[in-house]
Amino acid sequence: MIFTGLEIADIRFPTSRELDGSDAMNPDPDYSAAYVVIRTDAGDGHEGHGFAFTIGRGNDIQAAAIGALRPYLVGRRVEAVLGDLGGFWRELVHDSQLRWLGPEKGVMHMAVAAVVNALWDLRAKRAGMPLWRLLARMSPEELVDLVDFRYLSDVLTRDEALGILHAARPGRVEREERLLRDGFPAYTTSPGWLGYDDDKLRRLCAEALADGFTQIKLKVGADLADDIRRMAIARETCGPDIRIAVDANQRWDVPEAIRWVRELAPYDPYWIEEPTSPDDVVGHATIARELAPVRIATGEHVANRVVFKQLLQLGAISYVQIDASRVAGVNENVAILLLAAKFGVPVCPHAGGVGLCELVQHLSMFDYVAVAGSMRDRVIEYVDHLHEHFVDPVVVRRGRYLAPGAPGFSSTMRPETLAGYAYPDGPVWAATPPTAAGAVAPVPGRGAATSAPGAAAPPPGPGGVLP
């Protein structure tokens, strides 16, 4: 059996119409996916689906980068690649000429993530298991074979990683049963987008409490007076016992971050997320020291496992926020989970974007069952947008993710979505021309629209918050 095709699509959603996803650095995002489908001649009907998440302009560049990886896969033997995904990962990431475009960061690294994640989706489908369970049932030796320890060995060696995984083996069965019974804790960002008005903020905070969430997150960083007002509204609505995290999306210099968060201190922010440049490891350490006991969280724009290593070495973060498509896919996220376990830092994934909730739930659930062995202080971000476009959407009930049971990585989009939201010729975009800036012009009112007026939206799936 060989790989016969790697197909790519530029899929975009006009979320900027209602300012869903808006924050201090990204005021008009159109949630998008450079989407890949991997096909084989196996005749079993299984395909591998993956994507790199972007927010609109440049999604075509990301798609082209994925296309550059086609020759590495098409024509190769299926069993050889799927049986050694650690080796295939190293082959892509260490290619001498592609590596020059990073190294190990940016558009090319995210292209590797899309392809690697699609291969894991295919492998899990062929095994008849959801990805979290497939990973959790691999041996420690198989798991460490996925990891590239280059640049990590001063902090985490292969033997140390094996020790972490062997120490987590007792209780795996009981933890899996608990996960299936109780789900995994979630927090919601849905109330907190910066473009929402005060009435919508109050309403969505109240709805989050009613849905069972014990933590919400607000975007901050554009205007201090507005942030103080919005934090006061959220705290008044939520009461003193609900955690309110804040997220600056890299807006500030180090001194400004310290000053700004101190102004928000009367409203008890639980963590400050991305307070400054994701590359400024020392800056994060300074902010952490000056703002304690306010916690520091970052990761959605951290380029690779090496930067995570440094953040952990310097005690610069209280929470590791892995992202399913920013670093080079499942393999590199396994390395980051092991680093976090070595330093005893909880992993709370970023999931604000199309399909990211679907992916990261698998990584957190694997972490719980087979690596960290704990749910303490761990939550997965939840954003109630665009899940209806996936064949196997997330299900969140009473503030907890329910463990997915369908085989694969939950990354497969519905065929009608791939047709309807293809950019620029799909019917949604034909009915909703972009502005000169490349984003959809906002319209009066606020809401969670995901398609243009008059456009046929895909049928809703079973995802979302359930009573």
Buried (B, 14 or more C-beta within 10 A) or exposed (E): EBBBEBBBBBBBBBBBBBBBBBBBBBBBBBBBBBBBBBBBEBEEEBBBBBBBBBBBBEBBEBBBBBBBBBEBBBEBEBEEBBEBBBEBBBEBBEBEEBBEBBBBBBBBBBBBBBBBBBBBBBBBBBBEBBBBBBBBBBEBEEBBBBBBBEEBEEBBBBEBBBEBBEEBEEEBEEBBEBBEEEBBBBBBBBBBBBBBEEEBBBBBBEBBBEBBBBBBBBBBBBEBEEBBEBBEBBBEBBEEEBBBBBBBBBBBEBEBBBEBBEEBEEBEBBBBBBBBBBBBBEBBBBBBEBBEEBBBBBBBBBBBBBBBBBBBBBBBBBBBBBBBBBBBBBBBBBBBBBBBBBBEBBBBBBBBBBBBBBBBBBBBBBBBBBBBBBBEEBBBBBBBBBBBBBBBBBBBBBBBBBBBEBBBBBBBBBEEBBBBBBBEEBBBBEBBEBEEEEBBBBBEEBEEBBBBEEBEBBEEBEBBBEE
